[in-house]
């Protein structure tokens, strides 16, 4: 294959990655709203005492060979006023692999009898690589190698959360790389500029209802408002949740809580805009969270 052809493939794939990541950012993992808030807010690391393990899988259904598949593992530990966490993200988009590794420290400050203020900071690295084993063409071409020479990029997230028995307020500044790098870094992860979320449990009985609103900033695009509710049944052993996103998406999920130790969630998000439907049929997601011990 000629050099200009493989260059075209790499550049086209990179553009596909960015468009796929935009779809992923516009429709983030539903697990982060209730099941595992540590996915977006470092302040939530170690909020639950003991060692907690999270595993999440998300597949963006593009109807082509370039499906966006995201896998995330989280590990956090709560001990007294401190919380510690580790996060590993491995995404695959066609011939491109994106990896992110970060560590977190969170601190809890008691503000009243039932009020807590948490601060969290994550620091880590992100990489974007072309998987040479998936490239069809002249492997001696220097363009893919030069693309892979970007190496690892330092990144971080800063989050705050205030919570009472029923109220939860969060503010997050993700992708702190903009404070370090003066030039844009082409890794497809730097779209989200901030998160602001509020949740309040309005009923407490046979059925617990907790509405939530989240406002997300996107670099170069309109901000997104997420409005939804989580309904818990059977002493929190079963839950249903639904969200409307002003990015013209709907999300639905069902979850199970087994022995107050194993939490399972399955969800589906679908676009309700004909323009978005040209690129994706929606996405499916599976989430698991386990409290290993206290």
Backbone as CSV, one residue per row, in Angstrom:
resi,resn,N_x,N_y,N_z,CA_x,CA_y,CA_z,C_x,C_y,C_z
1,UNK,0.835,-1.186,0.000,0.000,0.000,0.000,0.874,1.240,0.000
2,UNK,0.512,2.221,-0.785,1.314,3.425,-0.878,1.242,4.221,0.414
3,UNK,2.309,5.042,0.594,2.396,5.801,1.836,1.209,6.751,1.999
4,UNK,0.794,7.409,0.910,-0.297,8.365,1.047,-1.612,7.675,1.405
5,UNK,-1.763,6.395,1.000,-2.972,5.654,1.350,-3.022,5.326,2.839
6,UNK,-1.896,4.862,3.373,-1.888,4.520,4.801,-1.983,5.791,5.648
7,UNK,-1.408,6.904,5.139,-1.562,8.174,5.845,-3.031,8.562,5.913
8,UNK,-3.729,8.360,4.788,-5.159,8.667,4.743,-5.929,7.810,5.746
9,UNK,-5.562,6.532,5.836,-6.254,5.629,6.766,-6.062,6.082,8.204
10,UNK,-4.810,6.423,8.553,-4.523,6.835,9.928,-5.273,8.113,10.275
11,UNK,-5.234,9.085,9.372,-5.897,10.349,9.649,-7.406,10.177,9.720
12,UNK,-7.949,9.367,8.811,-9.388,9.119,8.827,-9.814,8.412,10.104
13,UNK,-9.009,7.432,10.520,-9.315,6.707,11.753,-9.231,7.626,12.958
14,UNK,-8.249,8.522,12.948,-8.122,9.471,14.058,-9.341,10.376,14.140
15,UNK,-9.822,10.828,12.979,-11.013,11.662,12.972,-12.227,10.877,13.449
16,UNK,-12.282,9.585,13.064,-13.377,8.738,13.536,-13.325,8.597,15.043
17,UNK,-12.114,8.456,15.586,-11.952,8.346,17.036,-12.519,9.570,17.719
18,UNK,-12.177,10.746,17.199,-12.627,11.977,17.830,-14.140,12.095,17.776
19,UNK,-14.742,11.727,16.625,-16.196,11.777,16.527,-16.839,10.743,17.433
20,UNK,-16.214,9.558,17.543,-16.745,8.519,18.429,-16.643,8.954,19.877
21,UNK,-15.520,9.569,20.226,-15.347,10.018,21.600,-16.332,11.114,21.938
22,UNK,-16.671,11.955,20.939,-17.663,12.988,21.191,-18.993,12.349,21.527
23,UNK,-19.379,11.318,20.759,-20.606,10.594,21.059,-20.543,10.012,22.463
24,UNK,-19.377,9.457,22.832,-19.224,8.862,24.162,-19.330,9.925,25.246
25,UNK,-18.759,11.107,24.988,-18.825,12.163,25.984,-20.226,12.741,26.088
26,UNK,-20.925,12.864,24.932,-22.291,13.371,24.960,-23.191,12.391,25.695
27,UNK,-22.902,11.106,25.566,-23.651,10.065,26.266,-22.691,9.286,27.151
28,UNK,-22.342,9.817,28.321,-21.360,9.169,29.194,-21.941,7.920,29.838
29,UNK,-21.126,7.127,30.534,-21.636,5.898,31.157,-22.731,6.184,32.171
30,UNK,-23.845,5.488,32.045,-24.965,5.692,32.958,-24.601,5.261,34.370
31,UNK,-23.608,4.397,34.497,-23.189,3.917,35.816,-22.688,5.042,36.709
32,UNK,-22.220,6.141,36.117,-21.624,7.200,36.927,-22.664,8.029,37.675
33,UNK,-23.937,7.951,37.289,-24.947,8.788,37.925,-25.328,8.291,39.313
34,UNK,-25.435,6.973,39.498,-25.831,6.428,40.792,-24.943,5.267,41.247
35,UNK,-24.659,4.337,40.342,-23.958,3.112,40.739,-22.552,3.385,41.248
36,UNK,-21.791,4.213,40.535,-20.404,4.496,40.931,-20.036,5.917,40.530
37,UNK,-20.285,6.858,41.419,-20.019,8.264,41.118,-18.521,8.574,41.038
38,UNK,-17.701,7.665,41.517,-16.247,7.823,41.397,-15.812,7.852,39.929
39,UNK,-16.650,7.354,39.022,-16.324,7.359,37.600,-16.138,8.775,37.054
40,UNK,-16.785,9.759,37.674,-16.620,11.132,37.193,-16.121,12.102,38.260
41,UNK,-16.274,11.734,39.534,-15.896,12.653,40.605,-14.880,12.000,41.539
42,UNK,-13.623,12.457,41.541,-12.606,11.850,42.410,-12.920,11.991,43.901
43,UNK,-13.770,12.956,44.254,-14.124,13.134,45.659,-14.902,11.953,46.212
44,UNK,-15.473,11.116,45.326,-16.286,9.987,45.777,-15.465,8.727,46.042
45,UNK,-14.159,8.795,45.823,-13.300,7.645,46.120,-13.312,7.371,47.621
46,UNK,-13.631,6.146,47.992,-13.640,5.779,49.398,-14.812,6.316,50.189
47,UNK,-15.863,6.765,49.513,-17.027,7.263,50.250,-17.654,6.143,51.064
48,UNK,-17.663,4.922,50.504,-18.159,3.771,51.237,-16.994,3.090,51.919
49,UNK,-17.099,2.882,53.211,-16.015,2.290,53.985,-15.624,0.924,53.432
50,UNK,-14.342,0.608,53.500,-13.852,-0.671,53.041,-13.325,-0.618,51.624
51,UNK,-13.095,-1.782,51.048,-12.533,-1.895,49.707,-13.649,-2.149,48.705
52,UNK,-13.710,-1.314,47.665,-14.768,-1.409,46.669,-14.164,-1.602,45.284
53,UNK,-14.717,-2.546,44.543,-14.248,-2.849,43.198,-15.367,-2.579,42.203
54,UNK,-15.039,-1.885,41.115,-16.022,-1.609,40.068,-15.512,-2.074,38.718
55,UNK,-16.403,-2.621,37.889,-16.055,-3.046,36.535,-17.188,-2.640,35.605
56,UNK,-16.828,-2.004,34.482,-17.843,-1.456,33.596,-17.464,-1.695,32.134
57,UNK,-18.474,-2.057,31.338,-18.287,-2.311,29.914,-19.337,-1.534,29.144
58,UNK,-18.896,-0.821,28.100,-19.824,-0.040,27.287,-19.480,-0.209,25.821
59,UNK,-20.498,-0.466,24.990,-20.309,-0.670,23.561,-21.208,0.302,22.806
60,UNK,-20.591,1.195,22.041,-21.332,2.128,21.216,-21.687,1.433,19.906
61,UNK,-22.969,1.276,19.633,-23.432,0.508,18.483,-23.464,1.384,17.239
62,UNK,-22.339,1.422,16.531,-22.243,2.273,15.351,-22.697,1.567,14.088
63,UNK,-22.843,0.231,14.136,-23.239,-0.510,12.958,-22.123,-0.653,11.949
64,UNK,-20.872,-0.471,12.371,-19.729,-0.611,11.474,-18.619,-1.331,12.209
65,UNK,-17.508,-1.557,11.518,-16.372,-2.238,12.141,-15.635,-1.340,13.118
66,UNK,-15.991,-0.073,13.143,-15.284,0.852,14.010,-15.999,1.110,15.314
67,UNK,-16.591,0.090,15.895,-17.336,0.267,17.129,-16.436,0.781,18.245
68,UNK,-17.024,1.614,19.091,-16.325,2.131,20.251,-16.640,1.240,21.451
69,UNK,-15.632,0.568,21.965,-15.792,-0.314,23.123,-14.954,0.246,24.264
70,UNK,-15.575,0.489,25.397,-14.879,1.053,26.551,-14.961,0.094,27.726
71,UNK,-13.828,-0.115,28.374,-13.753,-0.945,29.574,-13.118,-0.123,30.691
72,UNK,-13.724,-0.164,31.865,-13.214,0.609,32.994,-13.189,-0.242,34.254
73,UNK,-12.089,-0.163,34.981,-11.963,-0.799,36.286,-11.684,0.280,37.327
74,UNK,-12.375,0.210,38.447,-12.114,1.137,39.543,-11.878,0.350,40.821
75,UNK,-10.999,0.856,41.638,-10.712,0.274,42.943,-10.579,1.430,43.923
76,UNK,-11.413,1.449,44.948,-11.296,2.522,45.936,-11.471,1.962,47.333
77,UNK,-10.867,2.681,48.274,-10.846,2.220,49.664,-11.119,3.400,50.582
78,UNK,-12.107,3.239,51.457,-12.439,4.269,52.421,-11.973,3.901,53.815
79,UNK,-11.252,4.831,54.438,-10.713,4.579,55.785,-10.733,5.889,56.565
80,UNK,-11.671,5.993,57.499,-11.771,7.203,58.284,-12.113,8.399,57.415
81,UNK,-11.302,9.452,57.516,-11.540,10.658,56.736,-10.920,10.610,55.346
82,UNK,-10.171,9.560,55.048,-9.454,9.475,53.777,-10.046,8.439,52.840
83,UNK,-9.885,8.696,51.542,-10.291,7.748,50.515,-9.190,7.636,49.478
84,UNK,-8.963,6.441,48.992,-7.922,6.198,47.994,-8.550,5.453,46.817
85,UNK,-8.059,5.717,45.610,-8.662,5.066,44.455,-7.700,4.890,43.294
86,UNK,-8.013,3.914,42.454,-7.287,3.657,41.215,-8.309,3.448,40.104
87,UNK,-8.032,3.994,38.926,-8.920,3.835,37.775,-8.114,3.450,36.551
88,UNK,-8.621,2.482,35.798,-8.000,2.061,34.543,-9.062,2.069,33.451
89,UNK,-8.848,2.847,32.404,-9.734,2.882,31.243,-8.998,2.320,30.036
90,UNK,-9.612,1.383,29.343,-9.037,0.863,28.102,-10.119,0.904,27.031
91,UNK,-9.957,1.781,26.066,-10.916,1.918,24.977,-10.295,1.451,23.672
92,UNK,-11.119,0.855,22.809,-10.656,0.426,21.488,-11.603,0.989,20.443
93,UNK,-11.030,1.707,19.457,-11.804,2.301,18.372,-11.152,1.918,17.048
94,UNK,-11.640,0.841,16.429,-11.027,0.394,15.194,-9.583,-0.012,15.435
95,UNK,-8.649,0.654,14.742,-7.232,0.328,14.909,-6.591,1.133,16.029
96,UNK,-7.369,1.964,16.706,-6.808,2.831,17.738,-7.140,2.327,19.137
97,UNK,-6.144,2.383,20.020,-6.320,2.019,21.423,-6.043,3.242,22.287
98,UNK,-6.940,3.504,23.227,-6.784,4.633,24.149,-6.772,4.081,25.567
99,UNK,-5.740,4.427,26.330,-5.614,3.943,27.706,-5.424,5.114,28.658
100,UNK,-6.062,5.006,29.821,-5.914,6.041,30.853,-5.759,5.366,32.204
101,UNK,-4.751,5.797,32.956,-4.479,5.262,34.282,-4.393,6.428,35.258
102,UNK,-5.076,6.327,36.384,-5.042,7.425,37.353,-5.166,6.904,38.776
103,UNK,-4.623,7.676,39.708,-4.721,7.398,41.142,-5.390,8.583,41.823
104,UNK,-6.101,8.318,42.905,-6.926,9.351,43.537,-6.724,9.381,45.042
105,UNK,-6.756,10.590,45.586,-6.841,10.759,47.033,-8.030,11.672,47.334
106,UNK,-8.855,11.281,48.305,-10.012,12.072,48.715,-9.982,12.279,50.221
107,UNK,-10.521,13.413,50.662,-10.553,13.731,52.093,-11.962,14.140,52.476
108,UNK,-12.442,13.609,53.588,-13.792,13.868,54.060,-13.768,14.776,55.280
109,UNK,-14.562,15.852,55.224,-14.643,16.807,56.329,-16.075,16.862,56.834
110,UNK,-16.268,16.531,58.107,-17.595,16.548,58.712,-17.993,17.999,58.987
111,UNK,-19.140,18.432,58.432,-19.564,19.820,58.593,-20.727,19.983,59.564
112,UNK,-21.463,18.896,59.812,-22.588,18.925,60.742,-22.899,17.492,61.166
113,UNK,-23.996,17.318,61.899,-24.347,15.986,62.370,-24.534,15.007,61.219
114,UNK,-25.068,15.469,60.108,-25.263,14.570,58.964,-24.730,15.163,57.655
115,UNK,-23.885,16.183,57.762,-23.331,16.805,56.568,-21.852,16.488,56.390
116,UNK,-21.453,16.169,55.165,-20.063,15.834,54.864,-19.605,16.576,53.606
117,UNK,-18.414,17.127,53.665,-17.807,17.797,52.523,-16.567,17.012,52.126
118,UNK,-16.541,16.556,50.864,-15.447,15.730,50.382,-14.682,16.457,49.269
119,UNK,-13.361,16.296,49.290,-12.489,16.832,48.250,-11.702,15.663,47.647
120,UNK,-11.523,15.675,46.329,-10.782,14.601,45.698,-9.925,15.091,44.549
121,UNK,-8.736,14.507,44.411,-7.819,14.857,43.332,-7.280,13.585,42.698
122,UNK,-7.404,13.486,41.372,-6.854,12.355,40.620,-5.708,12.834,39.742
123,UNK,-4.711,11.996,39.580,-3.576,12.300,38.704,-3.200,11.025,37.965
124,UNK,-2.881,11.173,36.679,-2.530,9.991,35.908,-2.040,10.340,34.520
125,UNK,-2.062,9.348,33.625,-1.565,9.528,32.266,-2.542,8.907,31.275
126,UNK,-2.510,9.440,30.047,-3.352,8.943,28.959,-2.482,8.712,27.734
127,UNK,-2.793,7.658,26.976,-2.052,7.397,25.744,-3.008,7.053,24.612
128,UNK,-2.610,7.398,23.397,-3.347,7.077,22.186,-2.392,6.385,21.230
129,UNK,-2.719,5.142,20.826,-1.823,4.363,19.990,-2.579,3.711,18.833
130,UNK,-1.886,3.584,17.694,-2.388,2.772,16.598,-1.937,1.340,16.844
131,UNK,-2.880,0.400,16.823,-2.548,-1.011,16.990,-2.008,-1.520,15.653
132,UNK,-0.695,-1.674,15.570,-0.053,-2.034,14.310,-0.525,-3.394,13.808
133,UNK,-0.945,-4.273,14.712,-1.403,-5.597,14.301,-2.701,-5.521,13.499
134,UNK,-3.462,-4.423,13.665,-4.730,-4.264,12.953,-4.587,-3.456,11.670
135,UNK,-3.403,-2.927,11.414,-3.192,-2.110,10.213,-2.964,-3.015,9.012
136,UNK,-3.716,-2.778,7.960,-3.549,-3.521,6.712,-2.782,-2.623,5.746
137,UNK,-1.549,-2.965,5.426,-0.746,-2.139,4.541,0.732,-2.304,4.824
138,UNK,1.507,-1.329,4.431,2.952,-1.345,4.594,3.310,-0.974,6.025
139,UNK,3.729,-1.957,6.821,4.044,-1.701,8.222,5.332,-0.917,8.389
140,UNK,6.114,-0.779,7.306,7.336,0.020,7.375,7.059,1.504,7.164
141,UNK,5.821,1.831,6.851,5.471,3.239,6.667,5.670,3.978,7.984
142,UNK,6.322,5.145,7.983,6.637,5.845,9.237,5.454,6.570,9.872
143,UNK,4.378,6.785,9.127,3.279,7.590,9.652,2.650,6.993,10.914
144,UNK,2.283,5.687,10.925,1.715,5.133,12.173,2.686,5.208,13.340
145,UNK,3.974,4.979,13.069,4.963,5.046,14.146,5.065,6.455,14.700
146,UNK,5.041,7.451,13.797,5.084,8.838,14.248,3.838,9.179,15.063
147,UNK,2.699,8.610,14.652,1.460,8.832,15.398,1.577,8.267,16.806
148,UNK,2.241,7.111,16.927,2.403,6.471,18.232,3.447,7.148,19.097
149,UNK,4.257,8.009,18.497,5.307,8.685,19.253,4.774,9.771,20.189
150,UNK,3.459,9.990,20.196,2.885,10.988,21.101,3.174,10.642,22.561
151,UNK,3.309,9.340,22.832,3.629,8.924,24.194,2.473,9.156,25.152
152,UNK,2.820,9.191,26.443,1.821,9.398,27.487,1.694,10.871,27.830
153,UNK,0.472,11.294,28.106,0.186,12.680,28.457,-0.303,12.730,29.899
154,UNK,0.262,13.607,30.704,-0.165,13.745,32.100,-1.539,14.383,32.154
155,UNK,-2.368,13.918,33.100,-3.720,14.457,33.238,-4.162,14.360,34.690
156,UNK,-5.275,15.033,35.001,-5.793,14.988,36.358,-7.217,15.497,36.418
157,UNK,-7.884,15.258,37.557,-9.260,15.704,37.786,-9.375,16.186,39.232
158,UNK,-10.183,17.210,39.441,-10.417,17.770,40.767,-11.915,17.792,41.021
159,UNK,-12.351,17.248,42.166,-13.778,17.185,42.451,-14.116,17.528,43.884
160,UNK,-15.345,18.024,44.092,-15.873,18.361,45.422,-17.279,17.799,45.523
161,UNK,-17.636,17.293,46.695,-18.986,16.789,46.921,-19.438,17.156,48.324
162,UNK,-20.681,17.672,48.421,-21.297,17.917,49.718,-22.536,17.046,49.805
163,UNK,-22.694,16.320,50.910,-23.822,15.398,51.030,-24.370,15.378,52.444
164,UNK,-25.700,15.205,52.515,-26.384,14.923,53.766,-27.067,13.561,53.588
165,UNK,-28.025,13.242,54.458,-28.711,11.962,54.343,-29.447,11.824,53.009
166,UNK,-29.950,12.940,52.476,-30.753,12.876,51.255,-30.213,13.747,50.111
167,UNK,-29.407,14.723,50.413,-28.929,15.674,49.413,-27.497,15.361,49.002
168,UNK,-27.203,15.523,47.709,-25.841,15.357,47.212,-25.576,16.415,46.149
169,UNK,-24.494,17.185,46.339,-24.098,18.228,45.398,-22.648,17.992,44.989
170,UNK,-22.377,18.032,43.693,-21.018,17.778,43.204,-20.613,18.808,42.153
171,UNK,-19.325,19.174,42.192,-18.718,20.021,41.168,-17.371,19.402,40.823
172,UNK,-17.101,19.211,39.527,-15.877,18.536,39.095,-15.216,19.324,37.964
173,UNK,-13.908,19.480,38.076,-13.095,20.059,37.002,-12.232,18.939,36.430
174,UNK,-12.657,18.301,35.331,-11.887,17.199,34.749,-10.834,17.705,33.774
175,UNK,-9.967,16.809,33.329,-8.997,17.122,32.272,-8.167,18.366,32.598
176,UNK,-7.451,18.301,33.709,-6.640,19.442,34.139,-5.400,19.636,33.277
177,UNK,-5.245,18.830,32.236,-4.090,18.959,31.349,-3.995,20.348,30.730
178,UNK,-5.160,21.031,30.609,-5.156,22.359,29.994,-4.342,23.352,30.810
179,UNK,-4.117,23.039,32.102,-3.301,23.910,32.942,-1.818,23.646,32.744
180,UNK,-1.504,22.515,32.082,-0.110,22.099,31.917,0.372,22.277,30.488
181,UNK,-0.483,21.869,29.525,-0.083,21.910,28.119,-0.710,23.121,27.437
182,UNK,0.094,23.880,26.742,-0.404,25.066,26.041,-1.027,24.705,24.700
183,UNK,-0.681,23.523,24.154,-1.228,23.081,22.889,-2.226,21.953,23.127
184,UNK,-3.186,21.826,22.205,-4.166,20.751,22.324,-3.497,19.401,22.161
185,UNK,-3.931,18.442,22.957,-3.399,17.094,22.880,-4.435,16.219,22.187
186,UNK,-4.038,15.546,21.122,-4.970,14.768,20.313,-5.150,13.373,20.891
187,UNK,-5.987,13.251,21.928,-6.264,11.922,22.473,-7.757,11.640,22.606
188,UNK,-8.597,12.610,22.256,-10.025,12.345,22.245,-10.687,12.318,23.609
189,UNK,-9.972,12.656,24.675,-10.540,12.612,26.013,-10.789,13.992,26.615
190,UNK,-10.477,15.043,25.897,-10.498,16.368,26.517,-11.704,17.202,26.127
191,UNK,-12.860,16.563,25.919,-14.053,17.316,25.555,-14.770,17.901,26.766
192,UNK,-14.878,17.149,27.847,-15.622,17.613,29.011,-14.823,18.657,29.769
193,UNK,-15.451,19.800,30.052,-14.774,20.892,30.748,-15.204,21.013,32.207
194,UNK,-16.425,20.557,32.556,-16.857,20.590,33.958,-18.094,19.724,34.130
195,UNK,-18.328,19.323,35.385,-19.560,18.659,35.795,-20.135,19.427,36.989
196,UNK,-21.448,19.581,37.015,-22.136,20.106,38.185,-23.398,19.269,38.362
197,UNK,-23.561,18.641,39.533,-24.667,17.704,39.723,-25.354,17.936,41.058
198,UNK,-26.661,17.667,41.077,-27.455,17.776,42.302,-28.460,16.638,42.329
199,UNK,-28.559,15.954,43.476,-29.523,14.870,43.652,-30.177,15.008,45.014
200,UNK,-31.470,14.640,45.095,-32.175,14.729,46.377,-33.194,13.603,46.463
201,UNK,-33.136,12.835,47.542,-34.084,11.739,47.763,-35.392,12.317,48.287
202,UNK,-36.461,12.209,47.477,-37.726,12.864,47.812,-38.670,11.963,48.581
203,UNK,-38.485,10.649,48.506,-39.337,9.729,49.261,-38.467,8.722,49.998
204,UNK,-38.970,8.242,51.130,-38.230,7.271,51.937,-39.229,6.298,52.536
205,UNK,-39.352,5.153,51.886,-40.330,4.169,52.331,-40.206,2.926,51.489
206,UNK,-41.363,2.395,51.075,-41.360,1.211,50.227,-40.635,1.478,48.911
207,UNK,-40.842,2.676,48.386,-40.168,3.104,47.156,-39.379,4.368,47.444
208,UNK,-38.100,4.360,47.142,-37.255,5.533,47.314,-37.004,6.168,45.949
209,UNK,-37.357,7.431,45.816,-37.160,8.157,44.566,-36.081,9.217,44.759
210,UNK,-35.091,9.197,43.886,-34.005,10.173,43.961,-33.800,10.822,42.591
211,UNK,-34.413,11.974,42.358,-34.172,12.702,41.107,-32.748,13.273,41.092
212,UNK,-32.210,13.426,39.899,-30.863,13.977,39.764,-30.779,14.841,38.515
213,UNK,-30.051,15.937,38.633,-29.778,16.810,37.493,-28.275,17.009,37.395
214,UNK,-27.751,16.898,36.180,-26.328,17.119,35.955,-26.152,18.055,34.768
215,UNK,-25.260,19.025,34.927,-24.937,19.966,33.857,-23.495,19.737,33.462
216,UNK,-23.263,19.446,32.165,-21.923,19.110,31.691,-21.476,20.080,30.609
217,UNK,-20.265,20.595,30.746,-19.694,21.460,29.735,-18.863,20.659,28.751
218,UNK,-18.985,20.959,27.462,-18.235,20.284,26.416,-17.444,21.310,25.610
219,UNK,-16.171,21.082,25.449,-15.307,21.999,24.727,-15.712,22.096,23.267
220,UNK,-16.069,23.302,22.839,-16.413,23.538,21.446,-17.826,23.143,21.070
221,UNK,-18.635,22.691,22.043,-20.000,22.253,21.764,-20.929,22.787,22.849
222,UNK,-22.222,22.688,22.598,-23.192,23.151,23.578,-23.144,22.274,24.833
223,UNK,-23.335,22.904,25.980,-23.386,22.152,27.234,-24.614,21.252,27.253
224,UNK,-24.553,20.208,28.074,-25.629,19.214,28.124,-26.226,19.166,29.523
225,UNK,-27.543,19.124,29.592,-28.255,18.959,30.855,-28.860,17.562,30.888
226,UNK,-28.572,16.825,31.966,-29.120,15.486,32.161,-30.147,15.535,33.285
227,UNK,-31.349,15.047,33.029,-32.413,15.025,34.023,-32.939,13.607,34.159
228,UNK,-32.926,13.077,35.380,-33.375,11.703,35.542,-33.783,11.386,36.960
229,UNK,-34.143,10.132,37.168,-34.582,9.689,38.482,-34.197,8.230,38.674
230,UNK,-33.865,7.881,39.913,-33.582,6.500,40.295,-34.640,6.061,41.295
231,UNK,-35.286,4.941,41.022,-36.322,4.403,41.910,-35.835,3.095,42.508
232,UNK,-35.813,3.012,43.845,-35.345,1.816,44.544,-36.520,1.087,45.187
233,UNK,-36.533,-0.238,45.043,-37.628,-1.061,45.542,-37.088,-2.183,46.428
234,UNK,-38.004,-2.797,47.168,-37.695,-4.010,47.938,-36.467,-3.813,48.827
235,UNK,-36.502,-2.764,49.626,-35.400,-2.452,50.548,-34.075,-2.334,49.797
236,UNK,-34.126,-1.609,48.693,-32.957,-1.291,47.862,-32.363,-2.505,47.147
237,UNK,-33.130,-3.583,47.027,-32.613,-4.762,46.340,-32.792,-4.677,44.821
238,UNK,-33.631,-3.740,44.375,-33.943,-3.624,42.952,-34.162,-2.158,42.642
239,UNK,-33.671,-1.699,41.471,-33.876,-0.299,41.115,-34.048,-0.121,39.611
240,UNK,-34.773,0.932,39.255,-34.959,1.355,37.873,-34.533,2.805,37.757
241,UNK,-33.892,3.170,36.657,-33.504,4.557,36.462,-33.704,4.945,35.012
242,UNK,-33.957,6.236,34.810,-34.174,6.760,33.466,-33.661,8.192,33.420
243,UNK,-33.091,8.572,32.268,-32.548,9.917,32.092,-32.907,10.464,30.714
244,UNK,-33.173,11.757,30.685,-33.275,12.492,29.425,-32.078,13.429,29.345
245,UNK,-31.415,13.441,28.183,-30.254,14.290,27.965,-30.578,15.301,26.867
246,UNK,-30.256,16.565,27.091,-30.554,17.587,26.093,-29.705,17.433,24.831
247,UNK,-28.805,16.449,24.815,-28.077,16.084,23.602,-28.929,15.178,22.717
248,UNK,-30.236,15.109,23.029,-31.190,14.295,22.272,-30.917,12.798,22.435
249,UNK,-30.738,12.390,23.699,-30.563,10.981,24.032,-31.460,10.622,25.209
250,UNK,-31.883,9.370,25.247,-32.610,8.813,26.373,-31.831,7.626,26.902
251,UNK,-31.840,7.447,28.221,-31.131,6.334,28.842,-32.049,5.631,29.835
252,UNK,-31.958,4.300,29.852,-32.760,3.492,30.771,-31.867,2.429,31.393
253,UNK,-32.135,2.106,32.654,-31.316,1.102,33.316,-32.090,0.331,34.361
254,UNK,-31.587,-0.867,34.665,-32.156,-1.695,35.718,-31.003,-2.247,36.543
255,UNK,-31.200,-2.308,37.863,-30.117,-2.753,38.727,-30.600,-3.683,39.832
256,UNK,-29.643,-4.443,40.375,-29.936,-5.377,41.456,-28.857,-5.238,42.519
257,UNK,-29.270,-5.317,43.777,-28.359,-5.248,44.908,-28.485,-6.557,45.676
258,UNK,-27.429,-7.361,45.661,-27.465,-8.690,46.260,-26.651,-8.702,47.555
259,UNK,-27.320,-9.013,48.644,-26.688,-9.134,49.960,-25.991,-7.841,50.394
260,UNK,-26.445,-6.713,49.868,-25.845,-5.407,50.168,-24.348,-5.383,49.878
261,UNK,-23.916,-6.243,48.959,-22.496,-6.367,48.661,-22.213,-6.331,47.162
262,UNK,-23.101,-6.953,46.381,-22.918,-6.999,44.930,-23.990,-6.149,44.255
263,UNK,-23.568,-5.191,43.472,-24.489,-4.334,42.739,-24.281,-4.532,41.238
264,UNK,-25.367,-4.852,40.533,-25.334,-5.087,39.097,-26.238,-4.076,38.401
265,UNK,-25.822,-3.606,37.227,-26.657,-2.678,36.471,-26.484,-2.903,34.975
266,UNK,-27.595,-2.939,34.254,-27.592,-3.015,32.796,-28.372,-1.828,32.268
267,UNK,-27.867,-1.191,31.223,-28.537,-0.002,30.711,-28.403,0.099,29.199
268,UNK,-29.268,0.923,28.630,-29.259,1.169,27.193,-29.567,2.639,26.960
269,UNK,-28.763,3.271,26.113,-28.977,4.669,25.729,-29.216,4.722,24.231
270,UNK,-30.171,5.528,23.815,-30.487,5.614,22.403,-30.675,7.063,21.990
271,UNK,-30.253,7.401,20.764,-30.448,8.762,20.270,-31.878,8.962,19.802
272,UNK,-32.425,10.151,20.014,-33.773,10.467,19.539,-33.717,11.576,18.496
273,UNK,-32.511,11.780,17.965,-32.285,12.779,16.937,-31.826,12.066,15.670
274,UNK,-32.433,12.386,14.529,-32.125,11.692,13.280,-30.673,11.886,12.862
275,UNK,-30.069,13.025,13.198,-28.666,13.251,12.848,-27.749,12.320,13.618
276,UNK,-28.020,12.132,14.932,-27.214,11.221,15.726,-27.413,9.773,15.295
277,UNK,-28.620,9.454,14.842,-28.907,8.081,14.437,-28.110,7.664,13.209
278,UNK,-27.536,8.632,12.486,-26.692,8.319,11.338,-25.368,7.699,11.790
279,UNK,-24.959,8.008,13.039,-23.658,7.562,13.526,-23.741,6.442,14.553
280,UNK,-24.883,6.309,15.225,-24.969,5.302,16.283,-26.414,4.883,16.493
281,UNK,-26.580,3.603,16.852,-27.888,3.087,17.240,-28.104,3.221,18.741
282,UNK,-27.141,3.796,19.422,-27.187,3.879,20.861,-26.020,3.115,21.462
283,UNK,-26.093,2.803,22.732,-25.040,2.006,23.350,-25.608,1.164,24.476
284,UNK,-24.960,0.040,24.700,-25.328,-0.847,25.802,-24.214,-0.812,26.842
285,UNK,-24.592,-1.005,28.076,-23.611,-0.901,29.161,-23.933,-1.903,30.257
286,UNK,-22.889,-2.489,30.809,-23.007,-3.389,31.952,-22.088,-2.877,33.055
287,UNK,-22.611,-2.831,34.271,-21.809,-2.346,35.391,-21.890,-3.281,36.590
288,UNK,-20.784,-3.377,37.307,-20.710,-4.218,38.502,-19.926,-3.467,39.572
289,UNK,-20.424,-3.492,40.789,-19.702,-2.910,41.912,-19.786,-3.873,43.089
290,UNK,-18.637,-4.119,43.709,-18.550,-5.084,44.806,-17.846,-4.437,45.990
291,UNK,-18.458,-4.563,47.168,-17.791,-4.170,48.400,-17.108,-5.413,48.957
292,UNK,-15.782,-5.503,48.807,-15.067,-6.723,49.138,-15.010,-6.983,50.630
293,UNK,-14.680,-5.952,51.385,-14.705,-6.122,52.834,-14.670,-4.759,53.505
294,UNK,-15.029,-4.748,54.775,-15.013,-3.519,55.559,-13.983,-3.632,56.669
